[in-house]
Amino acid sequence: MLSRTVARFAFRRSALPFAAAAPTKPPASAFGYGDAAPSNAPGFGEVYKTPPESIKDTIGYIGGGMMNVPKSKEIIEAIGYPGQKHSAGAITSVGRIYYGPGRYDYGRVKPPQGWFANWFYGFWEFGHLMFVTDRWIMMRQVRHLLGIGLCFFPMWLTACWNVEAWAEYKQTHSG
């Protein structure tokens, strides 16, 4: 009985229209809307694959990565929107909005060659992620700090007024 069912569903007539409508390329490993690896995305290129070890690399790295104007996709992902996709993260649940061949952490990360760059690789990695490749995460952190400040200021102001009111009360009602 089971073998008849398997044989009957092995080639369904309704599978042909679905096969024709299926996407031709696999889904991107990045999230967010738009292309996963556009030509003007930050962090793609040979100069971004390792920490800069020469003056020429440093100028290209800063000029092309840090001085690059944030894209609208990065700004929208940093602000957030209802139904925004997230990835399965361990510490956080944010993913890469630009990811693909050419990005420094696509596949196996190539370590820097010089001892100086190896010694400070962790600091470079943090700065590279926050200010070059995944700038939208830094923008999101700034958003959180501004939101916390906006919510904290009225409570702090009320507490200051309360301290002044208690000081005035103690002066006028000392017994």
C-alpha positions as a printed Julia matrix, in Angstrom:
175×3 Matrix{Float64}:
  0.0    0.0     0.0
  2.79   2.43    0.9
  4.71   1.6    -2.28
  1.62   2.44   -4.37
  1.31   5.82   -2.65
  4.99   6.59   -3.16
  4.73   5.58   -6.82
  1.63   7.71   -7.31
  3.2   10.84   -5.77
  6.65  10.32   -7.32
  5.78  12.38  -10.38
  2.81  14.62   -9.85
  1.22  16.36  -12.76
  0.98  19.56  -10.73
  4.76  19.72  -10.25
  5.43  21.03  -13.77
  3.8   24.46  -13.34
  5.61  24.88  -10.01
  8.95  23.95  -11.58
  8.5   26.56  -14.3
  7.73  29.28  -11.75
 10.66  28.4    -9.45
 13.46  30.96   -9.17
 16.47  30.26  -11.34
 19.11  31.29   -8.79
 19.25  30.19   -5.15
 18.23  32.65   -2.45
 20.97  34.95   -1.24
 22.64  34.3     2.09
 22.18  37.96    3.01
 18.94  39.42    4.29
 17.05  42.62    3.73
 15.6   43.84    0.48
 17.51  44.37   -2.74
 20.62  42.75   -4.12
 22.88  40.89   -1.69
 26.1   42.0    -3.38
 25.64  45.16   -5.48
 28.62  46.7    -7.24
 28.7   49.74   -4.92
 28.35  47.81   -1.64
 30.91  48.67    1.05
 33.55  46.12    1.97
 33.88  44.39   -1.39
 37.3   44.45   -3.03
 40.88  43.39   -2.59
 41.82  46.32   -0.34
 39.18  45.26    2.24
 40.16  41.61    2.57
 42.96  42.18    5.1
 44.09  45.09    7.26
 45.99  47.67    5.2
 49.74  47.12    5.45
 51.0   49.95    3.24
 50.25  53.65    2.75
 48.59  52.94   -0.61
 46.32  50.29    0.95
 45.48  52.6     3.86
 44.48  55.46    1.56
 42.34  53.14   -0.56
 40.82  51.54    2.53
 39.84  54.82    4.22
 38.85  56.6     1.02
 36.73  53.78   -0.33
 35.34  52.35    2.89
 35.05  54.89    5.65
 34.43  57.96    3.48
 31.76  56.17    1.47
 28.29  57.68    1.97
 25.84  55.22    3.6
 23.47  53.63    1.12
 19.7   53.94    1.51
 19.51  50.19    2.2
 21.86  50.59    5.17
 19.88  53.54    6.56
 16.55  51.72    6.23
 17.93  48.56    7.87
 19.46  50.66   10.68
 16.2   52.47   11.42
 14.22  49.25   11.28
 10.75  48.51   10.0
  7.88  46.17   10.85
  8.51  42.65    9.61
 12.26  43.16    9.3
 14.09  39.9     8.75
 16.7   38.72   11.23
 19.18  35.92   11.09
 19.87  33.19   13.58
 22.65  34.68   15.64
 24.21  33.48   18.87
 24.74  36.78   20.66
 22.66  38.99   18.41
 20.12  38.28   15.73
 21.42  40.54   13.0
 22.89  39.3     9.77
 24.73  40.68    6.8
 22.79  42.81    4.32
 25.69  42.66    1.85
 27.26  39.24    1.47
 28.75  37.28   -1.36
 31.96  36.54   -3.26
 34.38  39.42   -2.87
 33.52  40.22    0.73
 36.4   39.66    3.14
 34.57  37.15    5.34
 33.01  35.16    2.5
 34.37  31.64    2.88
 37.61  31.39    4.81
 39.02  34.62    6.21
 42.55  35.33    4.98
 44.75  36.41    7.91
 47.06  39.4     7.47
 50.71  38.74    6.58
 52.58  41.17    8.84
 53.09  40.75   12.57
 51.82  44.28   13.3
 48.52  43.64   11.52
 48.18  40.25   13.23
 48.77  41.8    16.65
 46.01  44.39   16.18
 43.69  42.23   14.07
 40.89  42.24   16.67
 40.78  46.03   16.79
 40.87  46.2    13.0
 38.06  43.66   12.77
 35.81  45.7    15.07
 36.47  48.93   13.21
 36.09  47.2     9.85
 32.71  45.77   10.78
 31.33  48.89   12.46
 32.61  51.52   10.03
 33.13  49.79    6.66
 31.24  46.57    5.89
 28.3   46.53    8.33
 27.89  50.22    9.05
 24.18  49.79    9.56
 24.87  47.95   12.83
 26.75  51.0    14.15
 23.89  53.2    12.97
 21.52  50.94   14.89
 23.66  51.3    18.04
 23.55  55.09   17.67
 19.78  54.82   17.27
 19.59  52.9    20.56
 21.77  55.43   22.38
 19.68  58.34   21.12
 16.48  56.53   22.07
 17.79  55.79   25.55
 18.8   59.43   25.96
 15.43  60.63   24.74
 13.61  58.4    27.23
 16.07  59.03   30.08
 16.11  62.85   29.91
 12.51  63.48   31.14
 13.0   61.09   34.07
 16.32  62.71   35.01
 14.79  66.19   34.76
 11.87  65.14   36.97
 14.3   63.68   39.53
 16.26  66.98   39.6
 13.03  68.93   40.14
 12.07  66.53   42.92
 15.41  67.03   44.7
 14.96  70.81   44.5
 11.38  70.53   45.77
 12.5   68.42   48.74
 15.28  70.88   49.56
 12.75  73.75   49.49
 10.29  71.73   51.58
 12.94  71.01   54.23
 13.83  74.7    54.47
 10.22  75.85   54.88
  8.94  72.99   57.04
 11.79  72.35   59.45
 10.48  71.5    62.82
